[in-house]
Amino acid sequence: MKYMLIMNTPRNGYEQYMKWPKKILEANTAFMNTFSKNLQEAGELLSTAGLAAPEHARLVRAGKDRKSITDGVFAESKEFLAGYWIVDVESPERAFEIAAEASTAPGLPVTAADGTPIDHMWIEVRKILGSHKDL
Amino acid sequence: MMSPSPDLRVERLLRDLAPHVLGATVRRFRDFATSEDAVQEALMLAAMRWPRDGVPDNPRAWLIQVAQRRMLDKLRGDVSRRKREAAAAAEGPIATPAPLEDEAQLDPDDTLVLLFMCCHPALTPASAIALTLRAVGGLTTAQIAKAYLVPELTMGRRISRAKESIEASGVPFSMPDADERTERLSSALHVLYLVFNEGYTTSSGTELHRADLSAEAIRLTREVQKLLPNNGDVAGLLALMLLTDARRAARTGPSGELIPLDEQDRSLWDREAIAEGVALAGAALSMGAVGEYQLQATIAAVHDEAARAEETDWPQILALYEMLMRASDSPVVALNRAIAKAMVDGPEAGLAMLAPLQEDQRLQTNHRLDAVRAHLLERAGRRDAAVELYRAAASKTASEPERNYLLMKAAKLSEPTF
């Protein structure tokens, strides 16, 4: 069964991350590389990606003339998607186990929108819908 | 089930033969799109059988025969093809045909004609790249998909659509006339350079090297160079690739982190590739008008010939970038000229040269200007401004290794020194 493990950051998470000290940045990068490599070697990783900082992101929809309307303002977003892993595992428990490990990535405590520090990031685990043959 | 991994020598041979087999088939049937599929099937059959049964005495004739048989089947329709496939599966190895009597079927220029066709300006770069790697390079759709990190079905569609565009544009399978040839060669070289760069530094993802693509670009450019030995652009491009690729082993650290040119362990550079590249770059300069590839190759040669970073002949590099500026209005060339200027006359002189570029629309979402300014500000001792620009560049780059490199530079600079 396939799951998407989603890592979100608070609104200013990227700015905080960019100011981490060198040692912590190094530890974080090393952790992420090893983590993905291990998942790949276990035959469980389907895909993973980190997303670029949201400052150049755009919201897009079609206008009345069906041409695109873009908007760069995310005033109402409290969180942004920072990255994800898509894994194929034997059980939901295994997906939770992987997510828990991902949450231990070294870093400075990030401050949430309401001011509380988050020491381990929450990882959102979402089941991916399959076709009837996966039932 | 996984298909058996074909032995490397067979794969190499098949890739060398691919354009010749395709050329012979297209010339007989005048149908590029279907011929290309037929040849691909013949290559896949050979990749499966030859490692097991041995390479036939005349591998090219074998492939041409199988491809042309497939072609006839395709023209006769799917029903008869399926029957034949069932029969072929039961019948075992294909007998080696006698060497071709009609050697007129073979033409060494096939590689060029195909390359011009696949890199036709009517195609988007992504389509031209995919089609070139399959039709001229003899790679399978699966291999190309893997190298570009896209699903195989997507890559398959990209290739089919490229073939449809070629058909719609009515490009004949023949050498373009002299007037058109220069322009078509320039599109083809551009496509090969894009393939090389994709392999050398990926624009996305965590793996910095996808060496296979660079090696393939070098192999194909070498083929073109054999056919056009006196063309300065071709020699220049091949030299540029060799001189750039020579630094591959020194370019990244143990966990994939970027190492800039001035900090690389030069003992890891590939001396043989450098010697070949330097000789070729020198020869390219004497072959007619000096274009961008020759100049870029000469700059790469100056870098590669310095035993230590401090021994780099920056005044010569600056002069070469001045020449390049006249040949190209690329803002990236202007950035590199500013770096060379800074190395010759100090960081403030380089920064002054960058000032007008801050208005250049083409650089607004690109990270390079911020990164170069950050480097020069760091060298000028303006730490706070450098840190800010390193971070700005990090938030703009689409390359993960590069983002990490830029963030590390910022982090290192913002920590107190004792």
Boltz contact constraints between the chains, C-beta under 6 A:
constraints:
  - contact:
      token1: [A, 18]
      token2: [B, 391]
      max_distance: 6.0
  - contact:
      token1: [A, 21]
      token2: [B, 411]
      max_distance: 6.0
  - contact:
      token1: [A, 22]
      token2: [B, 408]
      max_distance: 6.0
  - contact:
      token1: [A, 22]
      token2: [B, 411]
      max_distance: 6.0
  - contact:
      token1: [A, 22]
      token2: [B, 412]
      max_distance: 6.0
  - contact:
      token1: [A, 25]
      token2: [B, 407]
      max_distance: 6.0
  - contact:
      token1: [A, 25]
      token2: [B, 411]
      max_distance: 6.0
  - contact:
      token1: [A, 29]
      token2: [B, 404]
      max_distance: 6.0
  - contact:
      token1: [A, 33]
      token2: [B, 255]
      max_distance: 6.0
  - contact:
      token1: [A, 53]
      token2: [B, 395]
      max_distance: 6.0
  - contact:
      token1: [A, 55]
      token2: [B, 395]
      max_distance: 6.0
